[in-house]
C-alpha cells in the first residue's frame, strides 16, 4: 500500500482507519497477454480510553506498518485540586 491510500479520522475518543488496496499485474509473452487485478477495502474503528486532541495526531507508514501517535486532550488529563480548609 501507499500512504495516500490510507485515511485516518479522529473525533473525540474514536479513531477510524480505512483504505483501499489495488494491485494490478500485467504479463506479456509472445503468445499471451495476462492482466490480474486484486483489490480490497478495509475499515476499522476503535474507541479510545479517553478523548484526544485532534490537532495533535501524527501518522507514519513505513515498511507495511502504520503508526499513529496521539496525545490526550487537556480535558482528559488529571488535574490536581487543592482542598481548602
C-alpha angles and dihedrals in degrees: 000000000000124000090243089060091065125081122196123189124183124189122167106305097347129089123189122194118188140157148141130245118206122180128179127187123190125191126182129189136166093271104023145041117200129184122185123189127192125181137168137172126211137187131180128179121194127188110222124218091244139008117277133210103259092204093056101058121120127189129191129183115197131157092350094308122115114206119190119189120194137172127216116255118250091251091057096052120097114257124199114231120204114227114225119213 
